[in-house]
């Protein structure tokens, strides 16, 4: 039987279309895979910021997950916005039950606008229930500071922070350094038992960077679904995000931080035998 490589995104909905489920599905499709979704929360937001968050009941999230997993072969899972302990438990139980090969967890805690998107009591449960079940977690510097309760202000401190998160139970960590103020951007990939890798890229001057974290994590998950090794999946995902930022930097969408151009280079859907 022929089928598409398939990615399940478990995340919040962005009514402005630039982040969350919307960005994930655009990314998955642009890279040639088939996207499915389970929504954890509804947000009222646009390019200027988040106005309100409405959590999806944990029981209904379970129904979404079971509906997808029981019917469709899932090659990789991307997890994004989670804001309650009950939702963490439902997702962890689903991962244990259905055993997807790859899980990329973007621990979304702070929106680009600065709005906090997670309850404090949920953070410890994330560490114990989801970190060990993830193939990779992809925190940015703000999220890593929340997780570790320490400053991170340099590439050396990024290395130390990534290794500390590994020690806390994560099999692999991609610590994103986009929030460091510098002419060059640095991301640190730490995998348990392997040397730390540092990815370096050019800074692109653009206000249209809403949803970059969602896009990167879903791009990594998609490349894993397409059978790329983890380090190569990260490198290819970073390349896609940089090129999508470059392609959309001169386009105006809304009056705030606009989206990337997710479809700048649309790939045909992959079909597997």
C-alpha positions in Angstrom: 0.0 0.0 0.0 1.2 3.5 -0.8 1.0 6.2 1.9 2.3 9.7 2.8 4.9 10.3 5.6 2.6 11.7 8.3 3.3 14.1 11.2 0.9 14.8 14.1 1.1 18.2 15.6 -0.3 18.6 19.1 -0.4 22.3 19.8 -2.5 25.4 20.3 -4.4 27.2 17.5 -3.3 30.7 16.4 -6.2 32.7 15.0 -3.7 35.0 13.2 -2.3 32.0 11.3 1.4 32.6 11.9 2.2 30.2 14.7 0.8 27.1 16.5 -1.3 24.5 14.6 -1.6 26.7 11.6 2.2 27.2 11.2 2.8 23.6 11.8 0.4 22.3 9.1 1.8 24.8 6.6 5.3 23.7 7.4 4.6 20.0 7.2 2.8 20.4 3.8 5.6 22.7 2.4 8.2 20.0 3.2 6.2 17.2 1.5 4.5 15.3 4.3 0.9 14.9 5.5 -0.2 16.9 8.6 -2.7 15.8 11.2 -3.5 17.7 14.4 -4.8 17.7 17.9 -5.6 21.1 19.4 -4.7 21.7 23.0 -5.9 25.3 23.3 -7.6 28.1 21.3 -6.0 31.5 21.3 -7.4 34.8 20.3 -4.3 36.4 18.8 -2.9 38.3 15.8 0.4 39.8 14.8 0.3 42.2 17.7 -0.2 39.6 20.5 -2.3 37.2 22.5 -5.7 38.5 23.7 -7.1 35.4 25.3 -6.5 31.6 25.7 -9.3 29.0 25.9 -8.0 25.6 27.0 -9.5 22.5 25.3 -10.8 20.0 27.9 -8.3 17.2 28.5 -11.0 14.6 27.7 -11.6 16.1 24.3 -7.9 16.2 23.5 -7.8 12.5 24.3 -10.6 11.9 21.8 -8.6 13.9 19.1 -5.4 11.9 19.8 -7.2 8.5 19.7 -9.1 9.4 16.5 -5.8 10.2 14.7 -3.6 7.4 16.1 -6.2 4.6 15.8 -6.7 5.4 12.1 -3.6 6.9 10.6 0.1 5.8 10.7 2.0 8.6 12.4 5.7 8.8 11.6 6.5 11.7 13.9 4.8 13.9 16.5 5.4 17.6 17.2 4.2 18.9 20.6 3.8 22.6 21.1 1.6 24.7 23.5 0.5 22.9 26.7 -0.9 24.9 29.6 -2.4 22.4 32.1 -1.3 19.4 34.0 -4.2 17.4 32.7 -3.2 18.0 29.1 0.3 16.8 29.9 -1.0 13.6 31.4 -3.2 12.9 28.4 -0.4 13.4 25.9 2.1 11.3 27.9 -0.5 8.5 28.1 -1.1 8.6 24.4 2.7 8.5 23.7 3.0 5.4 25.9 0.0 3.7 24.3 0.8 4.4 20.6 4.6 4.6 20.7 5.4 7.0 17.8 9.0 6.7 16.6 9.9 10.4 16.9 8.6 13.1 19.3 9.8 16.7 19.0 8.6 18.8 21.9 8.8 22.6 21.7 8.0 23.7 25.3 6.1 26.8 24.4 6.0 29.0 27.5 6.3 32.6 26.2 4.8 34.1 23.1 6.9 36.3 20.8 5.0 39.3 22.3 6.1 38.3 25.8 2.8 36.9 27.0 3.2 33.8 29.3 1.4 30.8 27.9 1.7 28.2 30.6 0.6 27.7 34.2 3.5 27.5 36.6 2.4 24.2 38.1 2.6 22.6 34.7 6.3 23.1 34.3 7.5 20.4 36.7 5.1 17.9 35.2 6.4 18.6 31.8 9.9 17.7 33.0 8.9 14.4 34.5 6.2 13.2 32.0 7.2 14.6 28.6 10.9 15.2 28.6 11.9 11.5 28.9 9.4 10.6 26.2 10.7 13.1 23.6 13.3 12.5 20.9 14.2 16.1 21.1 13.1 19.2 23.0 13.6 22.7 21.4 13.4 25.5 24.1 14.5 29.0 23.3 16.6 31.0 25.7 13.6 32.4 27.6 12.1 28.9 28.0 15.4 27.4 29.1 15.8 30.2 31.7 12.4 29.3 33.1 13.2 25.5 33.1 16.6 26.0 34.7 16.0 29.1 36.8 19.3 30.6 35.7 20.7 33.3 33.3 21.9 32.2 29.9 23.7 35.0 28.2 26.4 33.4 26.0 27.1 30.4 23.7 29.2 28.8 26.5 26.3 29.1 28.9 24.0 27.7 26.2 26.3 24.6 26.0 26.1 24.2 29.8 22.3 24.7 29.9 21.7 22.1 27.1 23.9 19.6 29.0 22.0 20.4 32.2 18.7 19.7 30.5 20.1 16.4 29.2 21.0 15.5 32.8 17.4 16.3 33.8 16.1 13.5 31.6 16.0 14.8 28.0 17.5 12.4 25.4 18.4 15.4 23.2 18.1 19.2 23.4 18.2 21.9 20.7 18.7 25.2 22.6 17.8 28.1 20.3 19.9 31.2 20.7 17.9 33.6 18.5 17.2 35.8 21.5 20.9 36.6 22.0 21.7 40.1 20.6 24.4 39.4 18.1 25.3 39.6 14.4 25.4 35.8 14.2 22.9 33.3 15.5 23.9 30.2 17.4 21.9 27.1 18.3 23.2 24.3 20.4 22.4 20.6 19.9 23.2 18.3 22.7 22.5 14.6 22.4 23.1 12.2 25.3 26.4 10.5 24.9 27.5 12.6 21.9 29.6 15.7 21.5 27.7 19.0 21.6 27.1 20.6 18.2 26.8 24.4 17.6 24.9 25.6 14.5 25.8 29.1 13.3 23.8 31.2 10.9 23.4 34.8 9.7 21.0 37.2 11.4 18.2 38.3 9.1 16.8 41.7 9.8 13.0 41.2 9.7 10.0 41.9 11.9 8.2 38.9 10.4 9.4 36.2 12.8 6.1 35.3 14.5 5.9 31.5 14.8 9.6 30.7 14.1 9.8 28.3 17.0 6.7 26.4 16.0 7.9 26.3 12.4 11.4 25.0 13.4 10.1 22.2 15.6 7.5 21.0 13.1 10.2 21.1 10.3 12.5 19.0 12.4 9.6 16.5 13.1 8.8 16.4 9.4 12.4 15.7 8.4 12.5 12.9 11.0 9.3 11.5 9.4 11.2 11.6 6.1 13.9 9.4 7.6 16.7 12.0 8.1 19.0 11.4 11.1 18.5 13.9 14.0 21.4 16.2 13.3 20.6 16.4 9.6 16.9 16.9 10.4 17.9 19.9 12.6 20.2 21.4 10.0 17.6 21.0 7.2 14.9 22.5 9.4 17.1 25.5 10.3 17.8 26.1 6.6 14.1 26.0 5.8 13.3 28.5 8.6 16.0 30.9 7.5 14.9 30.8 3.9 11.3 31.2 4.9 12.2 34.3 7.0 14.2 35.7 4.1 11.4 35.1 1.6 8.8 36.9 3.9 10.8 39.7 5.4 9.5 42.4 3.0 5.9 41.4 3.1 3.4 43.1 5.5 0.8 40.9 7.2 -1.0 42.8 10.0 0.5 45.6 12.0 2.9 43.7 14.3 5.2 40.7 14.0 4.1 39.0 10.8 4.6 35.3 9.7 7.3 33.6 7.7 6.7 32.7 4.1 6.1 29.0 4.8 5.3 28.2 1.2 8.3 29.9 -0.4 9.5 26.6 -1.9 6.6 24.1 -1.9 7.7 20.5 -2.2 5.4 17.8 -3.7 3.9 15.3 -1.3 6.1 12.3 -0.7 4.5 8.9 -1.4 5.9 5.8 0.1 5.4 2.2 -1.0 
